Amino acid sequence: MGRSLIPPLPPLEPRMKSFGQRAEGLRLERMRASPRWVGEGFRNLHPIPTGLRDSSAPRPTLSDFLCGGAQRVPPGPLAAFDPLAQWRQPPGSGLRATWLGHSTVLIEIGGKRILTDPVWGTRASPSRLVGPKRFQPVPVPLRAMPPVDLVIVSHDHYDHLDYPTIRALAKTDVPFVTSLGVGAHLQAWGVPAERITELDWWESHTLPGAELSVHAAPSQHFSGRGLKDRNATLWSSFVIQSPRHRVFFSGDTGLTTEYALIRDRLGPFDLVMLEVGAFHPSWGDIHLGPENALKAHALLGGGAMLPVHWGTFSLAMHAWDEPVETLLQQGTAQGAHLLLPRLGEPVEPAHDPRTSPWWRGAAQSERPGAPADDAPEPLSPRASTLPWPLD
């Protein structure tokens, strides 16, 4: 697992940089050659199941988001765990996952560390002043993270592709695997082109010098960071495969029968990470929610299920804990193998059941703190001296 730790964050460039960059040249030509490119952008080509989206439900308005009520954020700090001591030792089973908030998960598999959709910024927004603010800081500062061997970015939405975090990671030598077109954003923010691998669905990438492959797979979603770039980049789910284990990461998605095809082509899975938060009746084609996440889990063939995309930002109208409460109730009744760790708590799917409703212990008298702005804390010259293993 030998990659250098994160150096000091460079001075932030003008805020407009956070919108990213449109693809051009050979990158754009490759995108246009994709079967999913229709007209001037990517499209979900698989039919949406009947009844998945309630067209009669009014879509949320800006005032709904701004005036959503107290239940949309936790009443106090959420329980968090410091994983640094456990990270010093390799997982006994060979597979371990640490949920760091929203869709950011550190996966230890095949002797390597993979980081999904890394977001350390305090707002899921192009601005440090407005937009959904995270409930509390990431349990581990970016400067204290162990060396990472690969970063996966599922798509270009702000709660999955975070400008200040990428700016910091760009100063390391960590490679990126992402969906078609997203590499234009990464490269504009300082990641060299040779460290970026863009995949279309069903394409694969093998980490050099390792028995570890990453496969891009279908999802049912959309993309865009501004008013004029809707679907200008692709969105994907991903499968991480070592000789002993397979992990599925949904990114963002609605329910799709393509999950059965993913199971047949890339399964079975030891760990299934599915989005459960930010759902709404009118969004049934682009977000799962807990009930459809359980259906997706069944289509994928089961395996330990780690819910993501919840407990970090208020991105929908429901109560902040509704996704996990519904998942716990219905998943338990259905016999699903749920993993519900605290923020920052490493779990091994093979022998670490976690089903205690720890989130109910949030304090009632205070609100969680957060960093002053959306820039990850830079690494100082005397940053972490933890003896991270190299294999």
C-alpha distance (Angstrom), angle and dihedral (degrees) to the residues before:
residue distance angle dihedral
M1 . . .
G2 3.78 . .
R3 3.78 113.7 .
S4 3.77 125.9 129.4
L5 3.78 120.6 -100.8
I6 3.78 120.7 -106.0
P7 3.83 116.3 -76.6
P8 3.81 126.2 -144.5
L9 3.79 114.8 -56.0
P10 3.82 109.3 -106.6
P11 3.81 118.9 -122.9
L12 3.79 110.1 -74.7
E13 3.78 116.0 -106.2
P14 3.81 122.8 -139.5
R15 3.78 113.8 -52.6
M16 3.80 93.1 -112.7
K17 3.80 87.3 71.9
S18 3.80 87.6 74.5
F19 3.81 90.7 71.2
G20 3.79 87.9 69.6
Q21 3.78 131.0 -146.6
R22 3.80 134.1 -65.0
A23 3.79 117.6 -120.6
E24 3.79 118.9 -107.2
G25 3.79 141.4 165.9
L26 3.80 118.5 15.8
R27 3.80 91.9 -7.4
L28 3.80 91.1 58.1
E29 3.82 91.6 45.0
R30 3.78 90.3 55.5
M31 3.80 91.2 48.7
R32 3.81 91.5 51.5
A33 3.81 89.5 52.5
S34 3.81 91.1 60.3
P35 3.83 117.5 107.4
R36 3.79 86.1 -130.8
W37 3.82 94.3 60.0
V38 3.81 110.0 97.7
G39 3.80 121.6 173.8
E40 3.79 105.6 -36.5
G41 3.79 101.8 -16.4
F42 3.78 149.7 18.4
R43 3.79 121.1 -68.9
N44 3.79 138.8 -167.0
L45 3.78 99.4 -112.5
H46 3.80 99.2 -178.4
P47 3.84 114.9 90.9
I48 3.81 115.1 -100.9
P49 3.83 110.0 -121.0
T50 3.80 114.2 -108.0
G51 3.78 114.0 -94.6
L52 3.79 94.6 14.9
R53 3.80 92.9 116.5
D54 3.81 121.9 43.9
S55 3.80 101.5 -141.6
S56 3.80 90.6 -175.4
A57 3.81 92.9 61.2
P58 3.82 111.2 96.3
R59 3.77 113.1 -117.8
P60 3.81 114.7 -117.1
T61 3.80 115.4 -94.9
L62 3.79 129.4 -144.0
S63 3.81 89.9 -100.2
D64 3.81 89.1 54.0
F65 3.77 89.5 57.8
L66 3.81 93.9 44.1
C67 3.80 95.7 44.8
G68 3.77 103.0 35.0
G69 3.79 100.2 134.5
A70 3.78 135.5 -115.2
Q71 3.80 96.2 -71.4
R72 3.78 92.1 71.1
V73 3.82 91.9 74.8
P74 3.83 129.3 44.1
P75 3.81 115.5 -95.5
G76 3.79 90.2 -130.2
P77 3.81 144.3 -3.1
L78 3.79 116.5 -45.7
A79 3.78 119.5 -126.3
A80 3.78 110.6 -92.6
F81 3.79 132.4 -173.3
D82 3.80 129.2 -147.3
P83 3.83 105.0 -131.2
L84 3.80 98.9 -177.8
A85 3.82 96.0 102.1
Q86 3.80 93.0 49.1
W87 3.80 92.1 45.5
R88 3.83 89.1 60.5
Q89 3.82 88.5 70.3
P90 3.81 123.3 57.5
P91 3.81 116.6 -116.5
G92 3.78 112.3 -89.8
S93 3.80 92.3 -137.6
G94 3.79 94.3 44.2
L95 3.82 93.0 -114.8
R96 3.80 127.0 78.5
A97 3.82 132.8 158.1
T98 3.80 130.0 -161.7
W99 3.80 117.2 -165.7
L100 3.81 107.8 -148.4
G101 3.81 96.8 179.1
H102 3.80 138.1 -62.0
S103 3.84 106.8 -0.1
T104 3.81 96.4 -25.1
V105 3.81 110.0 115.4
L106 3.79 130.3 162.7
I107 3.81 107.1 -143.5
E108 3.79 119.4 -164.7
I109 3.79 108.0 -161.0
G110 3.78 134.0 150.8
G111 3.80 91.7 -1.0
K112 3.82 92.0 -56.6
R113 3.80 135.4 103.2
I114 3.80 118.8 -130.6
L115 3.82 121.8 -172.6
T116 3.81 119.4 -157.5
D117 3.82 125.0 -151.7
P118 3.83 95.2 -22.0
V119 3.81 112.2 -148.6
W120 3.81 119.0 170.5
G121 3.82 95.8 151.1
T122 3.79 117.8 108.9
R123 3.82 96.6 -129.5
A124 3.80 132.4 49.1
S125 3.77 88.3 -141.0
P126 3.81 143.4 88.0
S127 3.82 87.7 -110.2
R128 3.79 133.4 65.5
L129 3.82 89.5 -147.7
V130 3.81 105.9 51.1
G131 3.77 137.3 27.4
P132 3.82 136.1 63.5
K133 3.81 109.3 -28.7
R134 3.78 121.9 -150.3
F135 3.78 115.7 -108.2
Q136 3.82 93.8 -124.8
P137 3.81 139.4 -16.7
V138 3.79 122.3 -71.1
P139 3.84 108.3 -88.1
V140 3.82 90.5 -119.0
P141 3.82 120.3 41.5
L142 3.77 113.3 -126.4
R143 3.81 90.4 -116.8
A144 3.83 90.0 59.1
M145 3.80 97.1 50.2
P146 3.80 117.0 118.2
P147 3.81 119.5 -115.8
V148 3.81 111.2 -67.9
D149 3.81 123.9 -148.3
L150 3.81 99.6 -162.4
V151 3.80 139.8 7.2
I152 3.82 120.7 -150.5
V153 3.82 119.7 -158.8
S154 3.82 112.9 -170.8
H155 3.82 99.0 -167.1
D156 3.79 143.0 -25.3
H157 3.82 105.2 -92.9
Y158 3.80 115.2 126.1
D159 3.80 95.5 -112.4
H160 3.83 89.3 57.0
L161 3.81 104.5 30.8
D162 3.81 109.1 45.8
Y163 3.80 118.4 -171.2
P164 3.83 100.2 -150.6
T165 3.80 92.3 44.2
I166 3.81 92.6 50.8
R167 3.79 90.1 46.3
A168 3.79 88.6 57.7
L169 3.80 95.1 43.7
A170 3.80 90.1 48.5
K171 3.81 88.5 69.8
T172 3.81 91.4 61.4
D173 3.78 127.0 67.7
V174 3.81 95.6 -113.7
P175 3.83 114.9 134.3
F176 3.80 124.0 -132.4
V177 3.80 132.0 -141.1
T178 3.78 115.7 -166.0
S179 3.81 145.7 145.9
L180 3.80 125.0 -72.0
G181 3.80 112.6 -69.8
V182 3.81 97.8 10.2
G183 3.78 88.9 98.1
A184 3.81 88.9 74.2
H185 3.82 89.2 67.1
L186 3.79 92.5 45.9
Q187 3.78 93.3 49.1
A188 3.82 92.4 47.3
W189 3.81 88.3 54.8
G190 3.78 95.0 52.8
V191 3.81 107.2 -85.2
P192 3.83 108.1 134.1
A193 3.79 114.6 -119.7
E194 3.81 91.9 -121.6
R195 3.82 89.6 63.2
I196 3.81 94.0 53.7
T197 3.81 124.6 85.9
E198 3.81 116.5 -176.3
L199 3.79 118.4 -163.0
D200 3.77 135.1 -163.9
W201 3.80 117.6 -149.3
W202 3.82 112.7 -67.0
E203 3.79 92.7 17.6
S204 3.81 120.2 121.2
H205 3.79 140.6 -153.9
T206 3.81 126.9 -159.4
L207 3.78 117.5 -150.6
P208 3.83 106.3 -119.5
G209 3.77 113.1 -105.9
A210 3.80 93.7 8.7
E211 3.78 138.8 90.8
L212 3.78 90.8 -124.6
S213 3.79 128.0 112.8
V214 3.80 133.3 -174.0
H215 3.81 119.5 -153.6
A216 3.82 124.6 -165.6
A217 3.80 113.4 -140.5
P218 3.81 137.9 178.3
S219 3.78 126.1 -72.7
Q220 3.81 131.7 171.9
H221 3.80 107.6 -123.5
F222 3.84 143.4 91.2
S223 3.80 138.5 -119.9
G224 3.79 143.5 -138.2
R225 3.81 142.5 121.1
G226 3.82 100.4 -158.4
L227 3.79 142.9 24.8
K228 3.80 96.5 -84.3
D229 3.82 106.0 38.3
R230 3.79 102.7 69.5
N231 3.83 109.3 157.7
A232 3.81 92.3 -6.5
T233 3.83 89.3 134.8
L234 3.79 132.2 38.5
W235 3.82 127.6 -106.1
S236 3.80 122.4 -147.3
S237 3.75 148.1 173.4
F238 3.80 116.9 -132.0
V239 3.79 138.9 -144.1
I240 3.81 119.8 -154.7
Q241 3.79 113.2 -157.6
S242 3.80 132.2 -170.1
P243 3.81 126.6 169.2
R244 3.83 89.5 -92.5
H245 3.81 106.9 28.1
R246 3.79 145.0 37.0
V247 3.81 125.9 -158.8
F248 3.81 127.3 -168.8
F249 3.82 120.8 -152.8
S250 3.81 115.9 -171.9
G251 3.79 101.3 -162.6
D252 3.82 102.4 -165.9
T253 3.78 118.8 -29.8
G254 3.75 149.2 142.7
L255 3.79 121.4 -128.4
T256 3.79 112.2 -70.7
T257 3.79 132.7 172.3
E258 3.81 86.2 -134.4
Y259 3.81 84.9 86.9
A260 3.80 87.8 76.9
L261 3.80 88.8 55.4
I262 3.81 90.5 48.8
R263 3.81 88.7 52.6
D264 3.79 91.9 50.9
R265 3.80 95.8 45.7
L266 3.82 102.9 35.1
G267 3.82 108.4 14.2
P268 2.97 165.5 123.2
F269 3.81 98.7 86.9
D270 3.79 131.3 -151.8
L271 3.81 91.1 -165.4
V272 3.80 129.2 24.4
M273 3.82 117.3 -168.0
L274 3.81 110.4 -165.2
E275 3.79 131.8 176.4
V276 3.81 113.3 -116.2
G277 3.81 104.8 165.6
A278 3.80 137.4 76.8
F279 3.80 96.2 42.2
H280 3.80 131.3 153.0
P281 3.83 134.2 172.3
S282 3.81 91.0 -108.9
W283 3.83 92.1 49.2
G284 3.81 97.6 58.2
D285 3.80 92.4 120.4
I286 3.83 95.1 53.3
H287 3.83 106.1 32.5
L288 3.78 130.6 41.1
G289 3.79 108.2 -151.0
P290 3.81 118.0 -164.2
E291 3.82 98.7 -69.2
N292 3.78 95.1 51.0
A293 3.80 90.5 40.5
L294 3.80 87.9 62.8
K295 3.82 89.5 50.1
A296 3.79 89.7 49.6
H297 3.80 89.3 48.6
A298 3.79 89.9 55.2
L299 3.82 92.3 47.8
L300 3.80 89.1 51.7
G301 3.79 90.0 55.5
G302 3.79 100.0 -106.0
G303 3.78 127.5 -92.5
A304 3.79 127.5 152.6
M305 3.82 109.1 -36.7
L306 3.80 121.3 -144.0
P307 3.84 112.3 -174.0
V308 3.81 116.8 -140.0
H309 3.82 136.7 174.8
W310 3.81 94.8 59.9
G311 3.81 140.6 88.5
T312 3.81 95.7 40.3
F313 3.82 114.2 67.0
S314 3.81 133.5 22.4
L315 3.81 101.4 -124.2
A316 3.81 102.3 149.0
M317 3.79 142.1 33.3
H318 3.80 98.9 -98.4
A319 3.81 126.1 96.5
W320 3.79 112.3 -82.2
D321 3.82 93.3 -114.0
E322 3.82 99.0 38.9
P323 3.83 94.2 97.1
V324 3.80 94.9 56.4
E325 3.81 95.3 37.7
T326 3.81 91.0 53.7
L327 3.80 91.1 44.0
L328 3.80 92.2 51.2
Q329 3.80 93.2 48.9
Q330 3.79 98.5 44.2
G331 3.79 97.3 32.5
T332 3.79 92.3 53.2
A333 3.81 90.8 48.9
Q334 3.81 89.9 51.0
G335 3.79 94.1 47.4
A336 3.80 95.0 -116.8
H337 3.81 116.8 165.9
L338 3.80 98.5 -119.0
L339 3.80 126.9 -170.5
L340 3.82 111.2 -161.7
P341 3.82 105.5 170.2
R342 3.75 125.8 170.6
L343 3.78 118.3 -103.1
G344 3.79 106.7 -71.7
E345 3.81 95.1 9.4
P346 3.83 111.9 135.2
V347 3.81 115.1 -136.6
E348 3.79 133.0 -173.5
P349 3.81 110.1 -149.1
A350 3.80 91.6 -148.7
H351 3.80 95.6 65.2
D352 3.82 111.9 -2.9
P353 3.83 111.7 91.3
R354 3.81 111.5 -176.2
T355 3.81 116.2 -177.7
S356 3.81 103.8 135.0
P357 3.85 112.1 124.3
W358 3.80 93.2 -123.9
W359 3.82 92.8 160.1
R360 3.81 91.0 71.9
G361 3.79 88.9 73.2
A362 3.81 95.3 71.5
A363 3.82 108.5 135.1
Q364 3.79 115.3 -103.5
S365 3.78 98.3 -149.8
E366 3.79 104.9 57.6
R367 3.75 142.5 35.5
P368 3.81 122.8 -124.2
G369 3.77 118.2 -98.0
A370 3.78 125.5 -122.4
P371 3.79 138.2 -167.1
A372 3.78 118.3 -83.4
D373 3.80 95.4 -110.5
D374 3.78 141.6 1.4
A375 3.80 97.9 -90.4
P376 3.82 117.4 108.0
E377 3.77 111.5 -120.2
P378 3.80 109.2 -93.4
L379 3.77 121.0 -119.0
S380 3.79 112.3 -105.9
P381 3.82 122.1 -142.2
R382 3.80 87.5 -104.6
A383 3.80 95.6 48.3
S384 3.78 125.5 145.8
T385 3.80 115.3 -21.5
L386 3.80 93.4 -176.3
P387 3.82 111.7 143.3
W388 3.80 96.6 -115.1
P389 3.81 110.4 -169.0
L390 3.79 115.8 -116.7
D391 3.80 96.0 -148.5
